[in-house]
């Protein structure tokens, strides 16, 4: 594993530059601790839509107009951090 406190640091600093959009969405959900149903209810959509956002290889991603809603619902800015990291490439 990681020596010292690096394991904790590795969990805190995901590699957003190499992460897919689906990976960012999955990480945001994990950080939130919410279920797909809870996120869906908070943004007024179905849990099936949220699950599609989370499904690897599907290519189904939220539109730009959904990003602020998702961040608010999941109470984090993981998706925004992922976008910012992609801009820094």
Backbone as a ProteinNet text record, in pm:
[ID]
protein_1_A
[PRIMARY]
XXXXXXXXXXXXXXXXXXXXXXXXXXXXXXXXXXXXXXXXXXXXXXXXXXXXXXXXXXXXXXXXXXXXXXXXXXXXXXXXXXXXXXXXX
[TERTIARY]
84.1	0	87.9	34.9	107.5	176.5	301.3	367.7	305.8	308.2	262.9	119.5	94.8	-39.8	-75.1	2.3	-24.5	-153.8	-195.2	-320.9	-436.7	-436.4	-541.4	-531.9	-412.4	-394	-442	-415.9	-458.6	-610.9	-679.4	-825.6	-875.6	-801.2	-845.1	-817.3	-717.9	-677	-693.8	-815.1	-834.2	-765.7	-735.5	-670	-776.5	-829.4	-936.6	-894.1	-768.2	-723.8	-737.5	-722.2	-731	-862.8	-954.1	-1082.9	-1182.5	-1269.5	-1376.8	-1490.5	-1582	-1699.9	-1781	-1793.6	-1865.7	-1793.4	-1660.4	-1581.5	-1602	-1607.2	-1629.3	-1767.5	-1866.2	-2002.4	-2010.5	-1946.7	-1946.2	-1875	-1764.6	-1690.6	-1774.9	-1840.6	-1926.5	-2036.6	-2095.7	-2200.9	-2144.1	-2027.2	-1964.4	-1935.1	-1881.5	-1850.2	-1978.2	-2086.6	-2212.7	-2273.5	-2251.6	-2314.9	-2462.3	-2511.1	-2652.3	-2676.7	-2800.6	-2840.1	-2881.2	-2889.8	-2937.9	-3079.3	-3159.1	-3296.3	-3299	-3212.6	-3208.4	-3161.5	-3061	-3011.1	-3120.1	-3184.4	-3291.3	-3403.7	-3446.4	-3554.4	-3514.5	-3389	-3341.7	-3338.4	-3319.8	-3313	-3436	-3531.5	-3657	-3647.2	-3574.1	-3565.5	-3581.6	-3567.2	-3582.7	-3448.2	-3456	-3335.1	-3270.5	-3350.2	-3296.8	-3202.8	-3235.6	-3148.4	-3016.5	-3023.4	-2901.1	-2816.9	-2879.3	-2804.3	-2736.2	-2799.7	-2735.3	-2613.9	-2621.8	-2505	-2388.8	-2420	-2319.6	-2269.5	-2333.8	-2301.4	-2181.4	-2078.3	-1957.2	-1988.5	-1929.8	-1942.1	-2072.1	-2162.8	-2292.1	-2279.2	-2193.4	-2177.7	-2290.3	-2379.3	-2491.4	-2446.5	-2437.4	-2385.6	-2484.7	-2481.6	-2572.7	-2538.2	-2640.3	-2619.7	-2562.5	-2506	-2446	-2545.5	-2671.1	-2771.5	-2801	-2761.9	-2784.2	-2669.8	-2552.8	-2435.3	-2459.4	-2507.9	-2531.8	-2631.3	-2736.8	-2836.1	-2772.4	-2690.5	-2624.3	-2529.1	-2452.3	-2359.6	-2435.5	-2545.3	-2625.7	-2685.1	-2740	-2804	-2703.6	-2581.9	-2481.2	-2396.4	-2423.4	-2355.9	-2203.4	-2154.9	-2010.5	-1983.6	-1858.2	-1820.3	-1726.3	-1736.5	-1648.5	-1656.9	-1776	-1790.1	-1722.7	-1738.1	-1672.3	-1520.8	-1472.1	-1327.5	-1275.3	-1352.4	-1314.4	-1305.7	-1406.6	-1405.3	-1283.7	-1256.4	-1141	-1011.3	-996.8	-876.1	-860.8	-971	-966.6	-921.4	-954.6	-912.2	-763.1	-703.9	-561.5	-469.6	-522.4	-439.5	-350.3
-119.2	0	124.6	233.5	359	377.3	424.1	452.1	574.1	571	687	724.5	854.6	905.8	916.4	855	868.5	800.3	695.5	629.5	727	800.5	899	1009.6	1056.7	1161.1	1113.4	988.2	933.1	933.8	906.6	911	1054.4	1150.3	1288.8	1356.6	1311.3	1377.4	1284.2	1267	1179.3	1237.5	1152.4	1192.8	1236.4	1356.8	1406.6	1419	1451.9	1469.4	1341.6	1228.2	1101.1	1027.9	1091.9	1031.2	1059.5	963.8	984.4	1064.2	1111.7	1181.9	1089.3	964.4	867.3	845.5	838.6	823.3	940.4	1061.3	1180.5	1177.2	1136.5	1127.8	1021.6	907.8	801.2	846.9	918.8	968.8	1071.1	1160	1260.4	1193	1088.2	1015	947.9	885.8	820.1	919.8	1034.9	1139.1	1186.3	1195	1245.1	1148.3	1019.4	919.8	898.8	958.4	949.2	833.3	789.2	687	755.1	676	728.5	784	717.3	762.7	899.8	920.3	1048.6	1161.1	1133	1234.3	1268	1164	1184.6	1270.3	1239.1	1316.3	1462.2	1486.6	1623.2	1707	1642.3	1720.7	1701.2	1623.4	1607.9	1519.9	1412.2	1315.9	1175.9	1076.9	938.7	880.6	782.1	711.5	640.4	600	533.4	626.7	754.1	851.4	863	874.2	884.3	758.6	642.8	517.6	513.1	569	573.8	664.3	776.7	864.3	787.5	692.5	619.4	492.3	453.5	325.8	341.5	262.7	264.9	216.3	283.7	240.4	278.6	344.1	381.3	506.3	600.3	725.1	824.3	792.8	881.5	973.2	1102.4	1198.3	1312.9	1376.8	1489	1607.4	1679.2	1802	1910.6	2012.1	2122.2	2186.2	2194.5	2257.1	2175.1	2047.2	1960.6	1965	2011.8	2009.1	2085	2209.1	2278.4	2203.9	2149.5	2073.9	1952.4	1879.9	1761	1797.5	1904.2	1947.4	1984.1	2058.4	2094.9	1971.5	1881.4	1761.6	1675.2	1662.5	1576.4	1651.5	1781	1865.8	1858.7	1858.7	1865.6	1925.3	1956.2	2016.1	1924.7	1796.9	1700.6	1716.9	1728.1	1739.3	1867.1	1975.6	2100.8	2090.1	2021.6	1999.7	1915.8	1817.6	1733.5	1818.6	1904.1	1992.1	2083.3	2141.6	2231.2	2156.7	2034.9	1955.8	1927.2	1902.8	1877.3	2001.8	2118.9	2244.3	2269.1	2213.4	2235.8	2145.5	2055.2	1961.6	2035
0	0	0	53.2	56	190.8	189.1	316.3	385.1	517.7	595.7	565.3	550.4	526.1	379.5	291.7	149.5	106.4	176.7	141.5	156.6	266.6	288.2	184.1	153.9	53.6	-82.9	-118	-245.9	-256.6	-146.3	-148	-162.1	-108.7	-111.2	-244.8	-318.3	-441	-561.2	-610.5	-725.4	-849.1	-942.7	-1066.7	-1166.6	-1147.3	-1232.5	-1378.1	-1404.1	-1542.9	-1623.9	-1561.7	-1633	-1608.9	-1539.6	-1506.7	-1619.1	-1644.8	-1743	-1678.4	-1761.3	-1709.5	-1619.4	-1660.1	-1577.5	-1445.9	-1451.3	-1328.9	-1234.3	-1289.7	-1206.6	-1143.1	-1220.6	-1168.2	-1058.3	-1079.3	-978.9	-851.5	-868.5	-752	-676.1	-748.8	-684	-603.5	-659.5	-587.8	-463.6	-477.2	-362.1	-250.3	-288	-189.4	-120	-194.9	-139.1	-37.5	-59.2	26.8	-3.2	-110	-146.2	-243	-247.6	-344.4	-474.3	-579.8	-708.1	-691.4	-610.5	-586.3	-518.3	-420.9	-349.1	-440.9	-522.3	-616.2	-717.6	-770.7	-869.1	-811.8	-690.9	-628	-610.5	-576.4	-552.5	-680	-795.6	-920.1	-1009	-960.7	-1034.6	-1158	-1146.9	-1256.6	-1199.7	-1283.6	-1235.8	-1192.7	-1106.3	-1063.6	-1182.3	-1280.9	-1400.7	-1476.8	-1482.1	-1549.3	-1473.6	-1342.6	-1261.8	-1279.9	-1278.6	-1297.3	-1433.6	-1535.6	-1667.9	-1663.8	-1592	-1576.9	-1513	-1427.8	-1350.6	-1418.8	-1525.7	-1591.8	-1684.6	-1657.9	-1740.9	-1882.3	-1980.7	-2118.6	-2186.3	-2114.3	-2170.9	-2258.3	-2217.5	-2291.5	-2267.3	-2175.9	-2143.5	-2030.9	-2061.1	-1963.8	-1944.7	-1829	-1805.8	-1896.1	-1937.1	-2013.1	-1923	-1985	-1907.7	-1811.7	-1850.7	-1764.5	-1639.6	-1638.7	-1522.7	-1420.9	-1462	-1373.9	-1242.5	-1245.7	-1117.4	-1027.7	-1087.5	-1009.2	-943.2	-1019.3	-965.1	-852	-870.3	-764.3	-637	-653.1	-535.5	-469.5	-550.2	-495.1	-420	-474.9	-412.6	-309.6	-295.2	-195.8	-206.6	-332.5	-354.8	-493.1	-518.1	-646.3	-725.5	-702.3	-770.6	-922	-977.3	-1123.1	-1172.5	-1098.7	-1137.2	-1127.8	-1026	-1012.3	-1127.6	-1170.2	-1283	-1411	-1432.6	-1550.1	-1547.6	-1431.8	-1418.3	-1448.2	-1398.8	-1424.6	-1573.4	-1642.7	-1786.8	-1863	-1811.2	-1875	-1860.6	-1756.1	-1727.4	-1807.8	-1883.7	-1962.3	-2057.1
[MASK]
+++++++++++++++++++++++++++++++++++++++++++++++++++++++++++++++++++++++++++++++++++++++++

